[in-house]
């Protein structure tokens, strides 16, 4: 897992407006004018949010006429799901099973997801 890239995506999503934009785009490509209908802020504010999402590799943009059309990046959807699943798992690919970790290799570390 690329932790730096994952953190960049999390930081970009750590805003309720940007999360809502991602939710809207999960239904398909949308024009900026259509996205704006769901918010009570200006077009420049939307542009700022979209730039943050683009820089994080979450959203792609294409210009049609005077408006931008936005789409979720397919790579983001696949990578984010996969990385989140890996982060929350305790399978053989888990960082806690790293053979270079002396505490892990010695059996001194007990990993469990069980609730007490």
C-alpha positions as MATLAB code, in Angstrom:
seq = 'XXXXXXXXXXXXXXXXXXXXXXXXXXXXXXXXXXXXXXXXXXXXXXXXXXXXXXXXXXXXXXXXXXXXXXXXXXXXXXXXXXXXXXXXXXXXXXXXXXXXXXXXXXXXXXXXXXXX';
ca = [
       0.000    0.000    0.000;
       1.218    3.489   -0.819;
       0.520    5.203    2.514;
       1.429    8.662    1.184;
      -1.076    8.409   -1.679;
      -3.710    6.973    0.670;
      -3.263    9.862    3.112;
      -3.499   12.356    0.255;
      -6.872   10.869   -0.720;
      -8.085   10.857    2.900;
      -7.088   14.490    3.379;
      -8.941   15.486    0.221;
     -12.037   13.632    1.428;
     -11.831   15.086    4.960;
     -14.388   17.754    4.135;
     -18.168   17.190    4.164;
     -18.670   19.106    0.915;
     -16.033   17.089   -0.909;
     -17.470   13.829    0.432;
     -20.871   14.880   -0.887;
     -19.314   15.695   -4.274;
     -17.780   12.205   -4.377;
     -21.174   10.753   -3.474;
     -22.825   12.721   -6.298;
     -20.170   11.625   -8.801;
     -20.559    7.996   -7.767;
     -23.747    8.074   -9.873;
     -21.808    9.198  -12.961;
     -20.287   12.205  -14.660;
     -21.751   15.604  -13.772;
     -21.416   19.146  -15.034;
     -20.233   21.734  -12.506;
     -23.594   23.487  -12.899;
     -25.391   20.288  -11.798;
     -23.081   19.825   -8.816;
     -23.643   23.437   -7.744;
     -27.401   22.810   -7.442;
     -26.679   20.625   -4.393;
     -24.746   23.280   -2.479;
     -25.114   26.771   -1.120;
     -21.761   28.097   -2.284;
     -20.333   29.865   -5.335;
     -18.748   28.487   -8.482;
     -15.241   29.598   -7.366;
     -15.696   27.619   -4.123;
     -16.728   24.570   -6.151;
     -13.657   25.038   -8.338;
     -11.462   25.005   -5.230;
     -13.053   21.768   -3.963;
     -12.726   20.151   -7.380;
      -9.055   21.162   -7.643;
      -8.347   19.498   -4.277;
     -10.096   16.323   -5.469;
      -8.252   16.409   -8.804;
      -4.853   16.883   -7.142;
      -5.553   13.832   -4.977;
      -6.327   11.717   -8.058;
      -9.979   11.293   -7.069;
     -11.684   13.266   -9.841;
     -11.005   13.906  -13.541;
     -12.288   16.956  -15.413;
     -13.025   17.714  -19.027;
     -14.256   20.984  -20.485;
     -17.403   21.078  -22.604;
     -18.401   24.553  -23.686;
     -18.094   26.909  -20.767;
     -18.563   24.223  -18.078;
     -16.338   21.555  -16.621;
     -17.656   18.001  -16.409;
     -16.337   15.860  -13.578;
     -15.998   12.099  -13.173;
     -14.583    9.880  -10.452;
     -11.280    8.336  -11.489;
     -11.642    4.578  -11.974;
      -8.187    4.069  -10.452;
      -9.248    5.962   -7.310;
     -12.351    3.804   -6.869;
     -10.413    0.555   -7.219;
      -7.335    1.609   -5.247;
      -9.216    3.255   -2.385;
     -11.463    0.220   -1.866;
      -8.504   -2.152   -2.035;
      -6.298   -0.073    0.269;
      -9.083    0.372    2.821;
      -9.768   -3.362    2.836;
      -6.058   -4.077    3.246;
      -5.742   -1.514    6.042;
      -8.577   -3.113    8.009;
      -7.596   -6.730    7.401;
      -5.357   -9.046    9.353;
      -4.476  -11.454    6.562;
      -0.985  -12.476    5.403;
      -0.498   -9.168    3.551;
      -0.999   -7.151    6.732;
       1.984   -5.035    7.733;
       1.885   -6.718   11.158;
       3.035   -9.941    9.474;
       6.144   -8.308    8.001;
       9.017  -10.789    8.332;
      11.463   -7.944    8.981;
       9.599   -7.095   12.189;
      11.528   -8.911   14.924;
       8.643   -8.715   17.415;
       6.283  -10.198   14.816;
       8.677  -12.963   13.811;
       9.347  -13.909   17.426;
       5.635  -14.329   18.141;
       5.726  -11.640   20.824;
       3.006   -9.672   19.038;
      -0.501  -11.062   19.158;
      -2.802   -9.604   16.513;
      -6.516   -9.870   17.022;
      -9.619   -8.107   15.809;
     -11.769   -9.713   18.468;
     -13.834   -7.509   20.743;
     -13.663   -8.136   24.475;
];
